Amino acid sequence: QPTQPTQQTQPTQPTQPTQQTQPTQPTQPTQPTQPTQPTQQTKQEQSTWKPKFEPDFIVPINEYQGKVIDGSNTSDGKSGGSGNNSTGETSPLHKKEDDNLPDDVRKNIGKWGEKLVFNFLKDKYKDKNIHWLNENTDTGKSYDIEISKNNDIEEYVEVKTTITDRKDLFIVSNSQWQFMKKEADKFHIYRVYNAGTKNAKIIKISNPYEKWKNGEIIADPIRIKI
C-alpha cells in the first residue's frame, strides 16, 4: 500500500506578547499626624478654679513697713509709674503665674480675696460701715471696699489677690494710680496671697503712692512689687 501522507503540521501560533507591566504608582506621602486635641476635661481644668476653702475665716493682717528698694524711682509721679518703660507694657521678666489664667478665673480669684478682706474689716471695725462695692456686681471703680462712719468715708481699700505665695508684681490701672495719688493716706492696698487655701495671708500697704515716691515700693510702670 502506498504510504499515507502525513498530516500537515499546523503552524505554531505566535506567542502573544505579555501584558506590559504597569509602572508602580509612587507612594503617596503620609499625612502629617494631627496634634492631639486636648480633652474636654483638660480644657475645663484650664478654665476653672475652685478654692479649697471659702473665705469665711479671719486672717491676721501684716502692715508693710516699707524699706528703700535699690533701683526704685523717686520722681514726682506724674506718669503711671517709674518711667523705665515708656510703652506702658510689662516686661516679660515680670510675668507671673496668674497672668496665664483666663479672665473669668482671675475674676473669681479676685472676688475670693475681696471677701476675705471684707470679713476681716467687718470683724475689726464693728463700729464702722464696711461697704463691699463688688459684692453683687463689678462696679468698675478704682477701689473695692469703703470704710465709713457717719457717712464720712475714712478709707478706700483696693484688694489685689494671687493664688501664689510669691511677691510678684501686680496690676494697678492708671485710674487706680491717679486715685491713690489723690487720696494719699486714705488709700490702702490689701495684698492677698495663697487664695483659696487656709494658708492665705494678707499684707496691707498704706498710702502706696507715698511709699512709691519714697522708694519703698517699685512701680513698673503700672504694677507694684513690695
Stockholm file with secondary structure:
# STOCKHOLM 1.0

chainA/1-226         QPTQPTQQTQPTQPTQPTQQTQPTQPTQPTQPTQPTQPTQQTKQEQSTWKPKFEPDFIVPINEYQGKVIDGSNTSDGKSGGSGNNSTGETSPLHKKEDDNLPDDVRKNIGKWGEKLVFNFLKDKYKDKNIHWLNENTDTGKSYDIEISKNNDIEEYVEVKTTITDRKDLFIVSNSQWQFMKKEADKFHIYRVYNAGTKNAKIIKISNPYEKWKNGEIIADPIRIKI
#=GR chainA/1-226 SS CCCCCCCCCCCCCCCCCCCCCCCCCCCCCCCCCCCCCCCHHHHHHHHCCCCSSCSCSCCCEEECCCCCCTTCCCSCCCSSSCSSCTTCCCCGGGCCGGGGSCHHHHHHHHHHHHHHHHHHHHHHCTTSEEEETTSSSCCCCSCSEEEEETTEEEEEEEEEECSSSSCCCEECCHHHHHHHHHHGGGEEEEEEESTTSTTCEEEEEESHHHHHHTTSSEESSSEEEC
#=GC SS_cons         CCCCCCCCCCCCCCCCCCCCCCCCCCCCCCCCCCCCCCCHHHHHHHHCCCCSSCSCSCCCEEECCCCCCTTCCCSCCCSSSCSSCTTCCCCGGGCCGGGGSCHHHHHHHHHHHHHHHHHHHHHHCTTSEEEETTSSSCCCCSCSEEEEETTEEEEEEEEEECSSSSCCCEECCHHHHHHHHHHGGGEEEEEEESTTSTTCEEEEEESHHHHHHTTSSEESSSEEEC
//
